[in-house]
Amino acid sequence: MTNQTLREAREYEEMMEAHIAPEDRPAFHLSPRVGWMNDPNGFSYYQGEYHLFYQYHPYDSFWGPMHWGHAVSRDLLHWEYLPAALAPDMPYDKGGCFSGSAVTLSDGSHLLLYTGVRKEPQADGSFRDVQMQCIAIGDGREYEKIPENPVLTEKDLPEGGSRYDFRDPKVWLGEDGIYYCVVGNCAEDYDGQILLYSSADGIHWKYESILAKNNGRFGRMWECPDFFALDGKRVILTSPTDMLPEGFEYHNGGGTLCLIGDFDKSTKTFSEEHNQAVDYGIDFYAPQTTLTPDGRRVMIGWMQNWDTCNMRSQPKSWFGQMSLPRELSVRNGRLYQSPIREFDELRCNRVEYRNVPVNGLVRLEGVEGRQIDMELQIRPADKAKMFQKFAVRFAQDKIHHTAISFRPMESILKVDRKFSGSRRAIIHQRRSLVNHEEGELKLRVILDRLSVEVFVNDGEQVMTVTIDTPQDAKEISFFADGDVMIDVVKYDIDNSGR
Ligand code: FRU
């Protein structure tokens, strides 16, 4: 039975959705049905459809009492909105239905495991959020919170684990037929750790171990953990809050972290071999993965940044978008990402140029647009004479542009959205170290109405930023200080078909 809070949210979203013109949304990235969106939740393949839920506040374009929005897709590209799935309406989740995940139970039903938040009054009159894990079970459309809720509480924490930072369960069915989940937590000293739990039926859970600990290295709380096997390794993804910068790898604020290593079955702990950022741009957080029926590990992230998301240049009736779904692989101790292969089917109007010399400014006939996929190969015209800088500018008119620039002598790739239309004093640039052989670099630039995702060297790194640039700023230009040779293959993206 749908209770009133959920019913009201559903009526509201259905009514207000009509006020958002399709051309005011991203063309091929998921945005909220109305209002505010943050983390991807419950990303799963269930009964022939991909389900993507999301942290959702339908009533405002700012964060508020968390609901779960819901969308389904057959190809991970065309999404159809469904009525909101969860509303904060129970004593254990009145403070919000925070992030979580989904799995299919043995009886064929769809289980959502999420964090319920309860406001706890403090002696000084303030409130703190107590967090616990809760379940709703459904059929891909309607979900019922179960009477056993909450299923994981402070009683299930290891010694010192904080009940105020205990959230974002990621659930999966193990090869041994047992359900597992990882949950983000803080140890006494506000230091992130990931807890592992197991369950025979998906409903009754048992504490297993501290899978991994931060030990003061990467930020504080570890939000939205994910844990999976990939290419013979074990991978942890998590989004640490309050990061300090480290070289060009990690930046201040909320970040993304990928740990690659192995799982020690006897101690149920992760042994870490490599660490890296997941995304090197500004706007990427809280990614979640799922397995496709053909065995691909696909990740979607929230294309935003907590520190800047409330500093908008112009108000809109909705806010937040998801990244493109990205296929993951591990090669030589590194996480690689590429846009899901289904995306290639949206490419049309191919324009190709080979061996274009660039020194100064160059424009190429037919290379422009705001919904595009562009592959660029950059190399010095003469290897004996290294160029100083190469840049591509896009979403460009007289006033606006966003740029990606490459300085081979410093091995730095920079994305700069300073001129993208922002009227706020927020960060606009990110720099990353990149691998290149004597100035040879490969970029794939995917531009939608309000974002750009730059895949470097076949997915060795990705830089994602959102932009708020008028749609008629469509030009693309290339610039070099020195003698550069480029190959360009550019497609328009057309996702109007189904
Ligand atoms: C991450 C996060 C989660 C939490 C959710 C609340 O972006 O802070 O840790 O569950 O957002 O909306």
Residues whose N, C-alpha, C, O or C-beta is under 5 A from the ligand:
A	BS01	FRU	D39 Q55 M66 F98 S99 R167 D168 E223 C224 A286
